[in-house]
Amino acid sequence: MNNVRGIWVAIFATAGLVVAALAGALFWLGGLHPALAVAAGVGAGAGFVGLALTVANFVMRPEP
């Protein structure tokens, strides 16, 4: 992630939006109240972005 950190963050954020939308839609189709489905989708998206950034940091970090 040397010179392209911003690009990777943008890719992860965009993928997080897709995950959030899909999760929210699935929860809503499963019968959850729309407001709770949105909250669950946001949680799923935030969790995905956090995990993706953590994995990217671990993979791109130089060996000691």
N, CA, C and O atoms as a Maestro MAE file, in Angstrom:
{
 s_m_m2io_version
 :::
 2.0.0
}

f_m_ct {
 s_m_title
 :::
 protein
 m_atom[256] {
  # First column is atom index #
  i_m_mmod_type
  r_m_x_coord
  r_m_y_coord
  r_m_z_coord
  i_m_residue_number
  s_m_chain_name
  s_m_pdb_residue_name
  s_m_pdb_atom_name
  i_m_atomic_number
  :::
  1 25 0.828 -1.198 0.000 1 A "MET " " N  " 7
  2 3 0.000 0.000 0.000 1 A "MET " " CA " 6
  3 2 0.863 1.249 0.000 1 A "MET " " C  " 6
  4 15 0.426 2.282 0.507 1 A "MET " " O  " 8
  5 25 2.042 1.198 -0.536 2 A "ASN " " N  " 7
  6 3 2.988 2.300 -0.455 2 A "ASN " " CA " 6
  7 2 2.430 3.614 -0.987 2 A "ASN " " C  " 6
  8 15 2.127 4.512 -0.201 2 A "ASN " " O  " 8
  9 25 2.290 3.746 -2.297 3 A "ASN " " N  " 7
  10 3 1.867 5.006 -2.885 3 A "ASN " " CA " 6
  11 2 0.406 5.014 -3.296 3 A "ASN " " C  " 6
  12 15 -0.081 6.018 -3.816 3 A "ASN " " O  " 8
  13 25 -0.278 3.955 -3.082 4 A "VAL " " N  " 7
  14 3 -1.661 3.852 -3.535 4 A "VAL " " CA " 6
  15 2 -2.624 3.598 -2.375 4 A "VAL " " C  " 6
  16 15 -3.660 2.961 -2.566 4 A "VAL " " O  " 8
  17 25 -2.308 4.074 -1.211 5 A "ARG " " N  " 7
  18 3 -3.173 3.843 -0.046 5 A "ARG " " CA " 6
  19 2 -4.556 4.422 -0.242 5 A "ARG " " C  " 6
  20 15 -5.555 3.799 0.116 5 A "ARG " " O  " 8
  21 25 -4.617 5.619 -0.813 6 A "GLY " " N  " 7
  22 3 -5.916 6.253 -1.042 6 A "GLY " " CA " 6
  23 2 -6.795 5.450 -1.982 6 A "GLY " " C  " 6
  24 15 -8.007 5.361 -1.787 6 A "GLY " " O  " 8
  25 25 -6.184 4.868 -3.001 7 A "ILE " " N  " 7
  26 3 -6.951 4.051 -3.943 7 A "ILE " " CA " 6
  27 2 -7.503 2.816 -3.239 7 A "ILE " " C  " 6
  28 15 -8.662 2.451 -3.436 7 A "ILE " " O  " 8
  29 25 -6.672 2.172 -2.416 8 A "TRP " " N  " 7
  30 3 -7.144 0.989 -1.694 8 A "TRP " " CA " 6
  31 2 -8.262 1.337 -0.721 8 A "TRP " " C  " 6
  32 15 -9.226 0.582 -0.591 8 A "TRP " " O  " 8
  33 25 -8.144 2.463 -0.042 9 A "VAL " " N  " 7
  34 3 -9.208 2.875 0.881 9 A "VAL " " CA " 6
  35 2 -10.498 3.132 0.105 9 A "VAL " " C  " 6
  36 15 -11.580 2.766 0.563 9 A "VAL " " O  " 8
  37 25 -10.387 3.758 -1.064 10 A "ALA " " N  " 7
  38 3 -11.576 4.004 -1.884 10 A "ALA " " CA " 6
  39 2 -12.206 2.694 -2.359 10 A "ALA " " C  " 6
  40 15 -13.430 2.563 -2.373 10 A "ALA " " O  " 8
  41 25 -11.383 1.736 -2.743 11 A "ILE " " N  " 7
  42 3 -11.905 0.429 -3.169 11 A "ILE " " CA " 6
  43 2 -12.612 -0.262 -2.009 11 A "ILE " " C  " 6
  44 15 -13.707 -0.799 -2.175 11 A "ILE " " O  " 8
  45 25 -11.985 -0.247 -0.833 12 A "PHE " " N  " 7
  46 3 -12.603 -0.887 0.332 12 A "PHE " " CA " 6
  47 2 -13.894 -0.182 0.738 12 A "PHE " " C  " 6
  48 15 -14.862 -0.840 1.117 12 A "PHE " " O  " 8
  49 25 -13.919 1.148 0.663 13 A "ALA " " N  " 7
  50 3 -15.130 1.884 1.020 13 A "ALA " " CA " 6
  51 2 -16.261 1.586 0.040 13 A "ALA " " C  " 6
  52 15 -17.412 1.423 0.447 13 A "ALA " " O  " 8
  53 25 -15.938 1.515 -1.238 14 A "THR " " N  " 7
  54 3 -16.955 1.189 -2.239 14 A "THR " " CA " 6
  55 2 -17.481 -0.228 -2.034 14 A "THR " " C  " 6
  56 15 -18.688 -0.461 -2.102 14 A "THR " " O  " 8
  57 25 -16.587 -1.162 -1.787 15 A "ALA " " N  " 7
  58 3 -17.022 -2.534 -1.517 15 A "ALA " " CA " 6
  59 2 -17.855 -2.586 -0.236 15 A "ALA " " C  " 6
  60 15 -18.810 -3.358 -0.147 15 A "ALA " " O  " 8
  61 25 -17.495 -1.767 0.753 16 A "GLY " " N  " 7
  62 3 -18.273 -1.706 1.987 16 A "GLY " " CA " 6
  63 2 -19.686 -1.198 1.755 16 A "GLY " " C  " 6
  64 15 -20.630 -1.664 2.393 16 A "GLY " " O  " 8
  65 25 -19.834 -0.239 0.837 17 A "LEU " " N  " 7
  66 3 -21.175 0.243 0.500 17 A "LEU " " CA " 6
  67 2 -22.010 -0.859 -0.151 17 A "LEU " " C  " 6
  68 15 -23.204 -0.987 0.120 17 A "LEU " " O  " 8
  69 25 -21.378 -1.643 -1.001 18 A "VAL " " N  " 7
  70 3 -22.087 -2.756 -1.645 18 A "VAL " " CA " 6
  71 2 -22.497 -3.790 -0.597 18 A "VAL " " C  " 6
  72 15 -23.626 -4.281 -0.614 18 A "VAL " " O  " 8
  73 25 -21.588 -4.116 0.303 19 A "VAL " " N  " 7
  74 3 -21.902 -5.079 1.368 19 A "VAL " " CA " 6
  75 2 -23.038 -4.550 2.237 19 A "VAL " " C  " 6
  76 15 -23.947 -5.300 2.593 19 A "VAL " " O  " 8
  77 25 -22.992 -3.267 2.581 20 A "ALA " " N  " 7
  78 3 -24.037 -2.678 3.417 20 A "ALA " " CA " 6
  79 2 -25.392 -2.722 2.721 20 A "ALA " " C  " 6
  80 15 -26.401 -3.056 3.342 20 A "ALA " " O  " 8
  81 25 -25.418 -2.386 1.437 21 A "ALA " " N  " 7
  82 3 -26.683 -2.398 0.700 21 A "ALA " " CA " 6
  83 2 -27.250 -3.813 0.596 21 A "ALA " " C  " 6
  84 15 -28.446 -4.026 0.797 21 A "ALA " " O  " 8
  85 25 -26.393 -4.769 0.284 22 A "LEU " " N  " 7
  86 3 -26.866 -6.152 0.170 22 A "LEU " " CA " 6
  87 2 -27.336 -6.701 1.511 22 A "LEU " " C  " 6
  88 15 -28.367 -7.369 1.584 22 A "LEU " " O  " 8
  89 25 -26.589 -6.423 2.564 23 A "ALA " " N  " 7
  90 3 -26.985 -6.915 3.890 23 A "ALA " " CA " 6
  91 2 -28.299 -6.280 4.329 23 A "ALA " " C  " 6
  92 15 -29.182 -6.967 4.842 23 A "ALA " " O  " 8
  93 25 -28.430 -4.975 4.130 24 A "GLY " " N  " 7
  94 3 -29.678 -4.303 4.485 24 A "GLY " " CA " 6
  95 2 -30.862 -4.849 3.710 24 A "GLY " " C  " 6
  96 15 -31.942 -5.048 4.266 24 A "GLY " " O  " 8
  97 25 -30.655 -5.093 2.416 25 A "ALA " " N  " 7
  98 3 -31.736 -5.643 1.593 25 A "ALA " " CA " 6
  99 2 -32.119 -7.047 2.056 25 A "ALA " " C  " 6
  100 15 -33.302 -7.383 2.117 25 A "ALA " " O  " 8
  101 25 -31.127 -7.858 2.380 26 A "LEU " " N  " 7
  102 3 -31.428 -9.216 2.842 26 A "LEU " " CA " 6
  103 2 -32.163 -9.206 4.180 26 A "LEU " " C  " 6
  104 15 -33.090 -9.989 4.389 26 A "LEU " " O  " 8
  105 25 -31.750 -8.321 5.084 27 A "PHE " " N  " 7
  106 3 -32.453 -8.232 6.366 27 A "PHE " " CA " 6
  107 2 -33.883 -7.746 6.164 27 A "PHE " " C  " 6
  108 15 -34.808 -8.241 6.809 27 A "PHE " " O  " 8
  109 25 -34.065 -6.776 5.269 28 A "TRP " " N  " 7
  110 3 -35.402 -6.256 5.000 28 A "TRP " " CA " 6
  111 2 -36.282 -7.323 4.360 28 A "TRP " " C  " 6
  112 15 -37.445 -7.481 4.731 28 A "TRP " " O  " 8
  113 25 -35.721 -8.059 3.391 29 A "LEU " " N  " 7
  114 3 -36.487 -9.137 2.766 29 A "LEU " " CA " 6
  115 2 -36.792 -10.256 3.758 29 A "LEU " " C  " 6
  116 15 -37.761 -10.995 3.587 29 A "LEU " " O  " 8
  117 25 -35.971 -10.377 4.783 30 A "GLY " " N  " 7
  118 3 -36.206 -11.374 5.818 30 A "GLY " " CA " 6
  119 2 -37.278 -10.973 6.811 30 A "GLY " " C  " 6
  120 15 -37.611 -11.748 7.708 30 A "GLY " " O  " 8
  121 25 -37.824 -9.771 6.666 31 A "GLY " " N  " 7
  122 3 -38.926 -9.347 7.511 31 A "GLY " " CA " 6
  123 2 -38.566 -8.364 8.605 31 A "GLY " " C  " 6
  124 15 -39.417 -8.020 9.426 31 A "GLY " " O  " 8
  125 25 -37.329 -7.906 8.638 32 A "LEU " " N  " 7
  126 3 -36.927 -6.948 9.663 32 A "LEU " " CA " 6
  127 2 -37.481 -5.566 9.330 32 A "LEU " " C  " 6
  128 15 -37.635 -5.219 8.159 32 A "LEU " " O  " 8
  129 25 -37.778 -4.782 10.359 33 A "HIS " " N  " 7
  130 3 -38.248 -3.408 10.169 33 A "HIS " " CA " 6
  131 2 -37.210 -2.642 9.345 33 A "HIS " " C  " 6
  132 15 -36.011 -2.837 9.547 33 A "HIS " " O  " 8
  133 25 -37.643 -1.770 8.418 34 A "PRO " " N  " 7
  134 3 -36.685 -1.082 7.542 34 A "PRO " " CA " 6
  135 2 -35.585 -0.318 8.276 34 A "PRO " " C  " 6
  136 15 -34.433 -0.327 7.841 34 A "PRO " " O  " 8
  137 25 -35.923 0.336 9.375 35 A "ALA " " N  " 7
  138 3 -34.896 1.082 10.106 35 A "ALA " " CA " 6
  139 2 -33.850 0.142 10.699 35 A "ALA " " C  " 6
  140 15 -32.659 0.453 10.689 35 A "ALA " " O  " 8
  141 25 -34.281 -0.984 11.204 36 A "LEU " " N  " 7
  142 3 -33.339 -1.956 11.750 36 A "LEU " " CA " 6
  143 2 -32.525 -2.621 10.646 36 A "LEU " " C  " 6
  144 15 -31.361 -2.964 10.852 36 A "LEU " " O  " 8
  145 25 -33.134 -2.804 9.478 37 A "ALA " " N  " 7
  146 3 -32.405 -3.376 8.350 37 A "ALA " " CA " 6
  147 2 -31.298 -2.432 7.894 37 A "ALA " " C  " 6
  148 15 -30.201 -2.876 7.555 37 A "ALA " " O  " 8
  149 25 -31.583 -1.132 7.885 38 A "VAL " " N  " 7
  150 3 -30.555 -0.147 7.525 38 A "VAL " " CA " 6
  151 2 -29.428 -0.176 8.549 38 A "VAL " " C  " 6
  152 15 -28.253 -0.156 8.182 38 A "VAL " " O  " 8
  153 25 -29.780 -0.223 9.832 39 A "ALA " " N  " 7
  154 3 -28.757 -0.264 10.879 39 A "ALA " " CA " 6
  155 2 -27.906 -1.527 10.768 39 A "ALA " " C  " 6
  156 15 -26.690 -1.470 10.948 39 A "ALA " " O  " 8
  157 25 -28.522 -2.644 10.479 40 A "ALA " " N  " 7
  158 3 -27.765 -3.888 10.318 40 A "ALA " " CA " 6
  159 2 -26.866 -3.820 9.096 40 A "ALA " " C  " 6
  160 15 -25.740 -4.316 9.127 40 A "ALA " " O  " 8
  161 25 -27.349 -3.212 8.021 41 A "GLY " " N  " 7
  162 3 -26.531 -3.045 6.825 41 A "GLY " " CA " 6
  163 2 -25.332 -2.160 7.067 41 A "GLY " " C  " 6
  164 15 -24.232 -2.455 6.599 41 A "GLY " " O  " 8
  165 25 -25.535 -1.076 7.795 42 A "VAL " " N  " 7
  166 3 -24.419 -0.178 8.128 42 A "VAL " " CA " 6
  167 2 -23.395 -0.910 8.984 42 A "VAL " " C  " 6
  168 15 -22.191 -0.758 8.777 42 A "VAL " " O  " 8
  169 25 -23.857 -1.693 9.930 43 A "GLY " " N  " 7
  170 3 -22.936 -2.474 10.757 43 A "GLY " " CA " 6
  171 2 -22.137 -3.473 9.945 43 A "GLY " " C  " 6
  172 15 -20.939 -3.645 10.170 43 A "GLY " " O  " 8
  173 25 -22.792 -4.132 9.005 44 A "ALA " " N  " 7
  174 3 -22.091 -5.094 8.151 44 A "ALA " " CA " 6
  175 2 -21.067 -4.393 7.268 44 A "ALA " " C  " 6
  176 15 -19.954 -4.889 7.090 44 A "ALA " " O  " 8
  177 25 -21.437 -3.245 6.717 45 A "GLY " " N  " 7
  178 3 -20.505 -2.499 5.868 45 A "GLY " " CA " 6
  179 2 -19.307 -1.989 6.642 45 A "GLY " " C  " 6
  180 15 -18.173 -2.069 6.169 45 A "GLY " " O  " 8
  181 25 -19.556 -1.464 7.835 46 A "ALA " " N  " 7
  182 3 -18.453 -0.963 8.660 46 A "ALA " " CA " 6
  183 2 -17.536 -2.100 9.091 46 A "ALA " " C  " 6
  184 15 -16.315 -1.946 9.108 46 A "ALA " " O  " 8
  185 25 -18.117 -3.227 9.436 47 A "GLY " " N  " 7
  186 3 -17.299 -4.384 9.798 47 A "GLY " " CA " 6
  187 2 -16.450 -4.866 8.640 47 A "GLY " " C  " 6
  188 15 -15.292 -5.238 8.830 47 A "GLY " " O  " 8
  189 25 -17.015 -4.865 7.437 48 A "PHE " " N  " 7
  190 3 -16.255 -5.280 6.258 48 A "PHE " " CA " 6
  191 2 -15.092 -4.336 5.991 48 A "PHE " " C  " 6
  192 15 -13.975 -4.786 5.736 48 A "PHE " " O  " 8
  193 25 -15.343 -3.033 6.047 49 A "VAL " " N  " 7
  194 3 -14.274 -2.061 5.778 49 A "VAL " " CA " 6
  195 2 -13.177 -2.182 6.828 49 A "VAL " " C  " 6
  196 15 -11.994 -2.153 6.491 49 A "VAL " " O  " 8
  197 25 -13.555 -2.317 8.093 50 A "GLY " " N  " 7
  198 3 -12.554 -2.477 9.144 50 A "GLY " " CA " 6
  199 2 -11.713 -3.724 8.961 50 A "GLY " " C  " 6
  200 15 -10.493 -3.686 9.122 50 A "GLY " " O  " 8
  201 25 -12.360 -4.826 8.628 51 A "LEU " " N  " 7
  202 3 -11.625 -6.070 8.397 51 A "LEU " " CA " 6
  203 2 -10.723 -5.957 7.171 51 A "LEU " " C  " 6
  204 15 -9.581 -6.415 7.209 51 A "LEU " " O  " 8
  205 25 -11.209 -5.362 6.094 52 A "ALA " " N  " 7
  206 3 -10.410 -5.227 4.875 52 A "ALA " " CA " 6
  207 2 -9.181 -4.357 5.118 52 A "ALA " " C  " 6
  208 15 -8.094 -4.683 4.642 52 A "ALA " " O  " 8
  209 25 -9.336 -3.258 5.849 53 A "LEU " " N  " 7
  210 3 -8.189 -2.394 6.139 53 A "LEU " " CA " 6
  211 2 -7.185 -3.091 7.049 53 A "LEU " " C  " 6
  212 15 -5.977 -2.924 6.881 53 A "LEU " " O  " 8
  213 25 -7.671 -3.865 8.005 54 A "THR " " N  " 7
  214 3 -6.772 -4.596 8.892 54 A "THR " " CA " 6
  215 2 -5.979 -5.651 8.133 54 A "THR " " C  " 6
  216 15 -4.771 -5.784 8.332 54 A "THR " " O  " 8
  217 25 -6.645 -6.396 7.271 55 A "VAL " " N  " 7
  218 3 -5.958 -7.418 6.479 55 A "VAL " " CA " 6
  219 2 -4.957 -6.771 5.530 55 A "VAL " " C  " 6
  220 15 -3.840 -7.268 5.384 55 A "VAL " " O  " 8
  221 25 -5.338 -5.673 4.885 56 A "ALA " " N  " 7
  222 3 -4.420 -4.988 3.971 56 A "ALA " " CA " 6
  223 2 -3.197 -4.477 4.714 56 A "ALA " " C  " 6
  224 15 -2.081 -4.570 4.203 56 A "ALA " " O  " 8
  225 25 -3.388 -3.942 5.906 57 A "ASN " " N  " 7
  226 3 -2.265 -3.462 6.707 57 A "ASN " " CA " 6
  227 2 -1.339 -4.614 7.071 57 A "ASN " " C  " 6
  228 15 -0.118 -4.470 7.015 57 A "ASN " " O  " 8
  229 25 -1.906 -5.746 7.442 58 A "PHE " " N  " 7
  230 3 -1.098 -6.904 7.809 58 A "PHE " " CA " 6
  231 2 -0.319 -7.449 6.612 58 A "PHE " " C  " 6
  232 15 0.856 -7.792 6.741 58 A "PHE " " O  " 8
  233 25 -0.962 -7.528 5.459 59 A "VAL " " N  " 7
  234 3 -0.326 -8.103 4.274 59 A "VAL " " CA " 6
  235 2 0.761 -7.188 3.720 59 A "VAL " " C  " 6
  236 15 1.802 -7.674 3.278 59 A "VAL " " O  " 8
  237 25 0.544 -5.880 3.734 60 A "MET " " N  " 7
  238 3 1.480 -4.943 3.114 60 A "MET " " CA " 6
  239 2 2.606 -4.493 4.040 60 A "MET " " C  " 6
  240 15 3.536 -3.818 3.600 60 A "MET " " O  " 8
  241 25 2.531 -4.854 5.293 61 A "ARG " " N  " 7
  242 3 3.532 -4.417 6.260 61 A "ARG " " CA " 6
  243 2 4.839 -5.167 6.020 61 A "ARG " " C  " 6
  244 15 4.820 -6.374 5.780 61 A "ARG " " O  " 8
  245 25 5.976 -4.466 6.081 62 A "PRO " " N  " 7
  246 3 7.259 -5.157 5.865 62 A "PRO " " CA " 6
  247 2 7.586 -6.103 7.021 62 A "PRO " " C  " 6
  248 15 7.178 -5.876 8.160 62 A "PRO " " O  " 8
  249 25 8.314 -7.143 6.714 63 A "GLU " " N  " 7
  250 3 8.736 -8.112 7.731 63 A "GLU " " CA " 6
  251 2 9.771 -7.468 8.647 63 A "GLU " " C  " 6
  252 15 10.586 -6.668 8.187 63 A "GLU " " O  " 8
  253 25 9.750 -7.805 9.938 64 A "PRO " " N  " 7
  254 3 10.753 -7.218 10.858 64 A "PRO " " CA " 6
  255 2 12.136 -7.801 10.660 64 A "PRO " " C  " 6
  256 15 13.075 -7.410 11.353 64 A "PRO " " O  " 8
  :::
 }
 m_bond[255] {
  # First column is bond index #
  i_m_from
  i_m_to
  i_m_order
  :::
  1 1 2 1
  2 2 3 1
  3 3 4 2
  4 3 5 1
  5 5 6 1
  6 6 7 1
  7 7 8 2
  8 7 9 1
  9 9 10 1
  10 10 11 1
  11 11 12 2
  12 11 13 1
  13 13 14 1
  14 14 15 1
  15 15 16 2
  16 15 17 1
  17 17 18 1
  18 18 19 1
  19 19 20 2
  20 19 21 1
  21 21 22 1
  22 22 23 1
  23 23 24 2
  24 23 25 1
  25 25 26 1
  26 26 27 1
  27 27 28 2
  28 27 29 1
  29 29 30 1
  30 30 31 1
  31 31 32 2
  32 31 33 1
  33 33 34 1
  34 34 35 1
  35 35 36 2
  36 35 37 1
  37 37 38 1
  38 38 39 1
  39 39 40 2
  40 39 41 1
  41 41 42 1
  42 42 43 1
  43 43 44 2
  44 43 45 1
  45 45 46 1
  46 46 47 1
  47 47 48 2
  48 47 49 1
  49 49 50 1
  50 50 51 1
  51 51 52 2
  52 51 53 1
  53 53 54 1
  54 54 55 1
  55 55 56 2
  56 55 57 1
  57 57 58 1
  58 58 59 1
  59 59 60 2
  60 59 61 1
  61 61 62 1
  62 62 63 1
  63 63 64 2
  64 63 65 1
  65 65 66 1
  66 66 67 1
  67 67 68 2
  68 67 69 1
  69 69 70 1
  70 70 71 1
  71 71 72 2
  72 71 73 1
  73 73 74 1
  74 74 75 1
  75 75 76 2
  76 75 77 1
  77 77 78 1
  78 78 79 1
  79 79 80 2
  80 79 81 1
  81 81 82 1
  82 82 83 1
  83 83 84 2
  84 83 85 1
  85 85 86 1
  86 86 87 1
  87 87 88 2
  88 87 89 1
  89 89 90 1
  90 90 91 1
  91 91 92 2
  92 91 93 1
  93 93 94 1
  94 94 95 1
  95 95 96 2
  96 95 97 1
  97 97 98 1
  98 98 99 1
  99 99 100 2
  100 99 101 1
  101 101 102 1
  102 102 103 1
  103 103 104 2
  104 103 105 1
  105 105 106 1
  106 106 107 1
  107 107 108 2
  108 107 109 1
  109 109 110 1
  110 110 111 1
  111 111 112 2
  112 111 113 1
  113 113 114 1
  114 114 115 1
  115 115 116 2
  116 115 117 1
  117 117 118 1
  118 118 119 1
  119 119 120 2
  120 119 121 1
  121 121 122 1
  122 122 123 1
  123 123 124 2
  124 123 125 1
  125 125 126 1
  126 126 127 1
  127 127 128 2
  128 127 129 1
  129 129 130 1
  130 130 131 1
  131 131 132 2
  132 131 133 1
  133 133 134 1
  134 134 135 1
  135 135 136 2
  136 135 137 1
  137 137 138 1
  138 138 139 1
  139 139 140 2
  140 139 141 1
  141 141 142 1
  142 142 143 1
  143 143 144 2
  144 143 145 1
  145 145 146 1
  146 146 147 1
  147 147 148 2
  148 147 149 1
  149 149 150 1
  150 150 151 1
  151 151 152 2
  152 151 153 1
  153 153 154 1
  154 154 155 1
  155 155 156 2
  156 155 157 1
  157 157 158 1
  158 158 159 1
  159 159 160 2
  160 159 161 1
  161 161 162 1
  162 162 163 1
  163 163 164 2
  164 163 165 1
  165 165 166 1
  166 166 167 1
  167 167 168 2
  168 167 169 1
  169 169 170 1
  170 170 171 1
  171 171 172 2
  172 171 173 1
  173 173 174 1
  174 174 175 1
  175 175 176 2
  176 175 177 1
  177 177 178 1
  178 178 179 1
  179 179 180 2
  180 179 181 1
  181 181 182 1
  182 182 183 1
  183 183 184 2
  184 183 185 1
  185 185 186 1
  186 186 187 1
  187 187 188 2
  188 187 189 1
  189 189 190 1
  190 190 191 1
  191 191 192 2
  192 191 193 1
  193 193 194 1
  194 194 195 1
  195 195 196 2
  196 195 197 1
  197 197 198 1
  198 198 199 1
  199 199 200 2
  200 199 201 1
  201 201 202 1
  202 202 203 1
  203 203 204 2
  204 203 205 1
  205 205 206 1
  206 206 207 1
  207 207 208 2
  208 207 209 1
  209 209 210 1
  210 210 211 1
  211 211 212 2
  212 211 213 1
  213 213 214 1
  214 214 215 1
  215 215 216 2
  216 215 217 1
  217 217 218 1
  218 218 219 1
  219 219 220 2
  220 219 221 1
  221 221 222 1
  222 222 223 1
  223 223 224 2
  224 223 225 1
  225 225 226 1
  226 226 227 1
  227 227 228 2
  228 227 229 1
  229 229 230 1
  230 230 231 1
  231 231 232 2
  232 231 233 1
  233 233 234 1
  234 234 235 1
  235 235 236 2
  236 235 237 1
  237 237 238 1
  238 238 239 1
  239 239 240 2
  240 239 241 1
  241 241 242 1
  242 242 243 1
  243 243 244 2
  244 243 245 1
  245 245 246 1
  246 246 247 1
  247 247 248 2
  248 247 249 1
  249 249 250 1
  250 250 251 1
  251 251 252 2
  252 251 253 1
  253 253 254 1
  254 254 255 1
  255 255 256 2
  :::
 }
}
